[in-house]
Amino acid sequence: MYSMTNLHNRKGFTLIELMIAIGLFAFVMTIASGAYLTMIGLNQHAESIATGVNDLSFALETMTREIRTGTQYSAPSGNSFSFTNSDKCQVTYNLSNSNIFRSVAGGSGCIVQTSALITDQSVTIASLMFYPSGTVQGDAYQPNVLITISGSVSVKGKTQFFTVETGATMRGIDI
């Protein structure tokens, strides 16, 4: 027979101790996995917003590069801008239905297209304004254009607002 002293000298855990340890482990893992899943969701949201902002940045860079190498600037309205690009095609950038469109009109060697969307569907443009200056031939000022864009990037019901401003100065001399 076993005596009471033999029971206390035995090594190991009781069933109650094991149940408490497993319960604590499960509780800590539940909290940790919840935090991990939240971080994954926030990361995906941030990546989606960054993708929309990068798309807008690419569209803006494309516009300014083409405007810099163009000539004969004109702004029929504040949210539309026309010029002749380096291929001698008439190009117009304008705001329509909360998106920026690029249109190309004739000229020798120009591919005529009605209109092409240059911003992503996740980007909503609230305002697109062109402020040209020095566009009068012989006015002794180098033509340049100030472009301001404001709007939002929306992904999965979450929205990030932005306002961007940049400038483009004609590379050729217009004096």
Buried (B, 14 or more C-beta within 10 A) or exposed (E): EEEEEEEEEEEEEEEEEEEEEEEEEEEEEEEEEEEEEEEEEEEEBEEBBEBBBEBBEEBBEBBBEBBBBBBBBBBEEEBBBBBBBEBBBBBBBBBBEBBBBBBBBEBEEBEEEEEEEBBBEBBBBEEBBBBBBBBEEEEEEBBBBEBBBBBBBBBEEEEBEBEEEBBBEBEEEBE
